[in-house]
């Protein structure tokens, strides 16, 4: 399965070092222009997530690609987006109590 990372330079470089194809996109428009619809997974920043997800949903003809948002910088957290992805994928929310 092909994986693509899309985001600012700092975000993409780490994925490239790990062998994942990456597109450096300094704007949301540039990110959308470079989405690979043949990828199975697209990893992007929280900043680009909504636009990339909406773009992919409007054009995909199968369940893939899946768009996964990750923080661009350490400490950046957006649990609500991950909750939405989980609910869409399995049909209900998952709560972890510790």
Buried (B, 14 or more C-beta within 10 A) or exposed (E): EEBBBBBBEEBBBEBEEEEBBBBBBEEBEEBBEBBBBEBBBBBBBBBBBBBBBEBBEEEEEEEBBBBBBBEBEEEEEBEEBBEBBEEEEEEEEEEEEE
